[in-house]
Amino acid sequence: MRFTPLAASALIPALLLTAAVARAQPLQVPGLAAPSADQAEVLSAEQAFVLQRPLLSINDGDTRKLALAWNIAPGYYLYRDQIRITDAQGLSLGPEVPVGESLTDPFFGRVQVFHQRLEVQARLPEHSSQWPLQVHWQGCAHLGVCYQPQQATVTALQLGLDQPPAPADRAEPDRPLLPTLGRWLALPPSLSLGPLVLPTMALATLLALFVGQWWAAGRQRRSGQPVEAVLLQAAAAGLIAARLAYVARWWQQYLAELPSGLLQIMDIRDGGWNLWAGLLAALLWTLWFGRHSRGLRRSALQALAAAALILVAAKALLTLPEPQKTALPNMAFVNAAAQTVDLRSHAGQPLVINLWASWCPPCRREMPALAQAQKEHPEIRFVWINQGEDAAAVMRYLQTMALPPEQVLLDPQQRAGQHWQQRGLPSTFFYDARGRLQGMRMGELSRASLAEQLRLLESPPTR
């Protein structure tokens, strides 16, 4: 069939669906035995660590602060290093945490912990845009069970504070106010068609070819000239030119993996296309073959214009930002080194977030390219968030793929996938140093397509 290569490229991501959602339960420490039947029943995190109602504390000099307290059940303890209080932008409010008791913990090593009760204070935000606040904590039981990080929200109303609206002249510069129409028109990087998840530009290309051929068929019936053949030849020339222009732009990345790099040039699953080079080649082909017939040239150019309009419109709509989804999410996970990592703790440096699973072949194929990019770009932080698998499965995979364990996060409940509304794996998100989403790629990344996305993060953040 004439569209087989393109259709195959578009259908590849449909095979990359996520694993089933794992049951929510306390995270068992790797290597530790579960409590035996004759041991006391393990409490839930909410029962073991009870956060009291937040209060407003007034110190000497009329300084107002947020006061928090936890009641800790006997046989359980909270980690001092895991107590964090952040504002709505993810910035720390500098909580005043007392010195804890020293403990050699099987999960985190030598740490400071608190038993029975913990009281903490923190400064209040200066601006209403910093509310609500997020409180984070994590604890374990002496039985050898460690819980996932917990969090709670504190609002100004809970403290009896008035929360005036933010002044109009203090609108956040990194959240542009788009017209309502623009928000509705913004296209996502991928679209779901039943069980299939397909790249938006692949669907736009198929639609453009269909509309162009429909237009050409109508003109051909009227004029009797081979308009369809000219358009098909122009489309083929455009696709070849779009791919070759992309390869020429990123030739160093392809040559860096010889001899497999030569095969990757033909592997269009990485989504490497140069739209403008393809449209220019298609235009020149149409003009050349229609040079002897004005009617043929005009009809073919009209069909080509209809197809090009769809492609350019789709490309433009894909670049429209989605204000409600551009900010880096306020999420915390446990990593493979048994540490709690908050995504917003990486504020101030570019961040690449990769959603993956060990059962996903494209995820495994692209992993060496991502690992190598982390070595070549230490100024960019790469984070791999596993979707839907338990810690044992992730640890087994890390024995075959050398990834920094502190950068591999566990997400058995697939909260990250739900936030980004991604059902296809792998999915990779590119955030700049200010925590703004600059690019997204669903599907396998090659060294070239990864380098293309990383270029979006090279420019320093504007103030």
Secondary structure by P-SEA (a helix, b strand, c coil): ccaaaaaaaaaccccccccccccccccccccccccccccccccccccccccccbbbbbccccbbbbbbbbbbcccbbbbcccbbbbccccccccccccbbbbbbccccccccccccbbbbbbbbbcccccccbbbbbccccccccccccccccccccccccccccccccccccccccccaaaaaaccccccccccbbbbaaaaaaaaaaaaaaaaaaaaaaacccaaaaaaaaaaaaaaaaaaaaaaaaccccccccccaaaaaaaccccccccaaaaaaaaaaaaaaaacccaaaaaaaaaaaaaaaaaaaaaaaaaaccccccccccbbbbbccccbbbbccccccbbbbbbbbbcccaaaaaaaaaaaaaaaacccbbbbbbbccccaaaaaaaaaacccccccccccccaaaaaaaccccccbbbbbcccccccccccccccaaaaaaaaaaacccccc
